[in-house]
């Protein structure tokens, strides 16, 4: 779980950074367009052929982030490297064809890299930018298409332009590298503290849920198995199902985390009903069914101060709706089909499968093959058909998880 939190935060930062970089490059294109128009009407005296080449080529490459952010997920890991390289190519074109006196623009790629707070991206950008600015000045002098006629010889170019600009850019690079490292270290420290707190909260959830489950002769194995089943099913739906657009990594992690809370309402049910070995009377069953509604109330009160809205929402859903049925004959509200939250539909299959496969005070455990058959028989009545199909697709994984967790609990 902790590793997931780190990845989620980093992915979110990269996603936002990629969007920011795309917008910055779009603004750069618009600015360049103004310069191009001013050059056409004679305000500037830049060679028009060079200006046209620079304008068209940089516009094409700097529109790539706008396209790629739509084609690929914005948090795709390699986009930051591509966008940094694009910014370096932009500088190379500008320096070699237009001018190398506007020193401020030399720092453009390094500033772009700074958005990511990544040491690797920062140092890559520094090295590539230093190379591009040196090569660009050499190309510009050789092509003779710039209005910068200050340097008549190669010696003058190196002594009065390349070397001082290189040193100036290098000093700026050290500053940015320091800022990036400092920010990265602070983020890592905060992340470590957050992960420790999250791990503590997860352990508290398991402990609390296990305490509740043990009241009806269950063990912590039920908590672990149902959580694992829910995780495996959610992952399968994410890979290939009509619900894959609804399920991202956050969803999978969240349902795995909140699954232990699905029967939290049982804490309000008397032992005389919870542990009864014979059939419940009608009035007793009514009280038993109230654990779903009470679970939702407990979730609302217990987690009202938690900032993670998805966690609160999903914890409430699995507690209240995990006994609803696809045909509308479940409880507490008689919801049917997609009126039942997807998280609760997933939890329902995980909970029923584990209840069938484990011994209870009123019956023996069923063989796993029979448990899978029961789930299949309830397709379209108790359970969402899509979820049942996905669950049966991962029978081997479910069986492996069942055997592994049960074995560890019995040791």
N, C-alpha and C positions, 0 to 999 in steps of 0.2 A: 504493500500500500504506500509506504513512504516513497519508494522509488517512483511510483505513479504520480504522486503529488509533485515531485521535482520535475518530472517530464511534463506534467500538465502546465505548470507555471512557466517553464521554459518555452513550451509550445505556444502558449498564449502571448508571451513577450515577442517571439519571432513572428507570430501572426500579425500582431499590431505593428511591429517594426516594418514588415514587408509592405503593409498598407501605407504606412507613413512614407517610406522610400518611394513607392509608386507615385504618391501625391507630389512629393518634392521634385521628382523627375519630370512630372507633368508641368509643374510651375516653371521649371527650368526651360522646358520646350517653349512655353508661352513667352518667357523672357527672351529667349533666343529669336523667336519669331519677330518680336519688336525690333531687335537689333538688325535682323535681316531686312526688314522693311525700311528702317532708317538708312541702311547701307544702299538699298536700291534707289532711294530718293536723293542720295548724295550727302547725307549728314556725315557718314563715315567714308573713309577712303580705302577700305579693304578690297582687295582683288575680288571681283564679283564671282569669278569662277570658283575660287577657293571658298568664298562665303557660301555659295550655293551647294557645293559638295559637303561642306561641314554641316550646313543646316539640314540637308536631306538625310545624310548618314546618321547624324546624332538623333534626329527626330525618330527615325526608324528604330534604332536600338533602345532609345529611352522610353519608347512606348511598350516595350516588351513586358515590363512589370505590370502594366495595366491589363495586358492579355493573360499573362501567366497566373496572376492572382485570381483570375476567374476560371482558368482551365484546371489549375491544381489547387489543392488545399493551401490556404495562405500560410500555414505553419510547416509546409514542406521544407525539410531540413536544408536542401541544397539551394533554395532560392536566394538565401542571403549571400552565398558565394557568387552566384550568377549576377545578382544586382550590384555587388561590389565590383566585379569585373567590368560590368557595363559602365559604371561610373569612371573607372580607370580608362576605358576605351574612349569615353567622351572627352576626358582631359587630353589624351594623346592626340585626338583629332583636332581639338581646339588649339593646342599648343603648336602643333606642326603646320597647321594651315592658316591660322588667323593671327595670333599674337602670343608672345610669351613674356609680356610685360605686366599683365594682370596677375600678379603673384597670388592674390587671394583665392583665385579659382583653382590653384594647384591643390589646395587642401580639400577640395570637393569630395573625392573618394574617401578620404580619411574621416571626414565629418559624417558621410553616409554610413561608414562602418561603425562609428560611435553609437549609432542608434541601437545596435544589437547588443551592446554590453558583452561582447564576446571577445576574449583574448585572441583566439585563433583568427577570427575575421579581421580584427584590428591590425594584427601584425602582418597578415596577408595583404591587407590594403596598403599599409605603410611601404612594404617592399615593392609592390607593384606600382604604386604611385611614384616613388622615387625613380624607378626604372623608366616609367612612362614619361615623366617630365624631362629627364635627361635625353631620352631617345627623341621625344617630341621637339625639343630645341634643336637637336642636331638635324633632324629631318626638315624642320622649318628653315634653317640656314641653308641647307642643301637645295631645297625646292625653290627658294627665293620668291615665294608668293606672299610674303608678309610685308606690311608697311613698316616693320621694325628694322630700319637700316642703321642702327647704332653701332653694329659690329661688322667691321669690314674683313676681319680675318678669323680663322678658327681659334687662334690664341685668345683674341679679344672675347670671342663667344664663351670660351671655357672660363677665362679669368674673371670677366665682368658679369656673366649671366649664369652659366651652368653651376659653377662652384658656389657663389653666394646664395642662389636660390635653393640649391641642394641643402646647404647648411641651415637656411631659414626653415625649410620644410622639415628637415630632420629634427630641429628643436621643437617645432609644433607637434611632430609625431611623438616625441618623448612625453610631452604634456598629455596628449590624448591617451597614450598607452598607460600612463600613471592613473589617469581618471578612470579608464576602463578597468584596470586591475583593482583599484580601490572599490569601485562600484560592484564589481564581480565578487570580491571578497565579502563585502557587506551583505550582498544578496545571499551568498552561500551560508553566512552565519545565521541570517534570518530564516533561511530555508531549513537549516538543521534544527533550529528551535521549534519551527512550525511542525516539522516532521515528528519530533519528539512528543510534542503536544498531541498531534493527531494519533500517534501510536498509543499514547496513554488513553485518549478518548475511545479508541477502538477496543482496547482491553477492558475499559469500563463497560462498554456496550455489551461485550461478550459475557462479562461477569454478571451483569444485571440480567441479561437474557437467560443465561444458564441457571441462575437462581430461580427465575420464574418457571422455566421449563422443568426443573427438578421437582417442582411441586406436583406434577402429574406423572411422576415416575420416569420422566425422560432424562437424558444426560446432555452434557455439552456436545456430544456427537451429533445430536439433531441440529443444533445451531450451526455447527461447522458444515455438516452435509448439505443442509438446505441452502446455506450461503454459497457453497461451491456449485450446487446444481443450478442456482439462479445465475451465477456468473457464467457457467458453461453455456447455458441456454441463451443468455443475452449475447454472448460472443458469437454463437452460431447464427442468431438472428441478424447480428451486425454484418456478418460475412455475406449472407445470401438469404434475403427474405423481403417481403413487401414492407417490412418495418425498418429496413437498414438505414433509411434516412432519418429515422427517429432515434437511433441508437448510436451514440458516439462513445468514446473512451470514458468520458465523464459519467455517462449513464451506466455503463458496465461497472465502473468502480463504485458508483453510488449505490446501486442495488445490491452489490456484494456487501457493502458496509451496513446498509439498513436491514438486510434480510433477517438478522437475529432478532429484530424488534417486532416481527410480524405477530407474535402471540403475547406481546407485552401486557395486553389487557387481561390475561389469565390471572394476574396478580390480584385482581378484584373478585375472582370466583372462589367460593368457599371450597375447602378441601373435601367436604362431604360429597360435592358434585364432581369436582375435578378428578378425584381418585376412586369414584364409584366403579365397581367391577361389573355390576349388572346394568341393564338398559336404563337410561334416564327417563324419568316421567316427562310428560309434556311441559309441566311448569319448570322442571329442572333443566330441560333442554333449552327452554326460553332464556333461562339465566345463563346457561353456557354460551348461547349465541351472543349474548350481550358483551362478551369479551372483545369482539371486533370493534364495536362502537366505543367501548371504554378504552381500548388501546389507542384509538385516535385522540381521545381526550387527554390521555397521559402524554402522548407525543406532543400535543400542542402546548401543554403546560411545562413539560420537562425541557423542551428544546426551543422555547420561544425566544431565547436570547442568542441562539446560534445564527451567525450571519449567512451561512450557506443555505440559500433558499431552496435549491434543488434537493439537498439532504432533508430538510424539514418536510417538503412536499412529498417526496418519495417515501419517507418513513411513515408519514400519515397514510399514504395510499396503501402500502402493503399491510399495515395494521388493520385498517378499516375494511378493505375490499378483497382480501385474499380468500374469502369464502364465498364471493359472488361467483355465479356460474354463467357460462356463455349463453345458455338458453333463458336466463332471467330467473331461475328458480333457486338462486342462492340467497345469502343474507349478508349484511343487515338491511340492504335497500332494494334488493331485487333488480339490480342493474343487469343489463345484458349486452352482449356483443362488445363493440368498441366503446360503449358507455363506461365499461370497466377500465380503469387505467392500465396501460400496458405493463407497468411494474407489478401491479397486483395479479394480472393474468399469468405473468412469469412465476411469481411467488406461489400462486395457487398450485401449479403443476409440481414445483419443487417440494412444497409442503405435503401434498397428497402422496407423491411417490415415496417420500421418506416415511410417512405415516404407515403406508402399506408394507414397506420393506423392513420395518423395525417392530420388535415385540412390544405390545402394550399390556396393561394390566388386565384387559378384557379379551385379548386374543394373541395368537402366535404371529410371528413375522411370516410374510409371504416370500417365496422364492423370487429373485429379481426378474426372471422371465415372465412370471405371472404379474408382477407389478407393472412391467412395461405393457403387458396385454390389457390390464385394467385402464391404463392411461389411454391406450389406443381406442378401447371401447367407448371411452367418454369423449372422444373427438367430436366436436360439433354440438355436444350437449353440455357437459361440464366445462370443457376447455376450448379455447380458441384453436381451430383446426391448423392454422399456420404454426402455432407454437407446438402443437402435438407433433406435427411432421418434423419440425426442427429438433425437438427433444428425442424423437426416435432415430434421427440421423446421427446423434451422438451417443447412442446406447453404450458403446464401448467406453467412452470417456466417463459417462455417468456411473457405470458399473465399477470402473477403476477407482473413481473418487469414493464411492460407497465402501468398497473393500478396504481401501487405504485408511480412511478416517475411522471406520469401525474397528479395524485392527489396532490402530494406535490408541483408541479409547479403551480397548480391552486389555492392553498391556499393563 
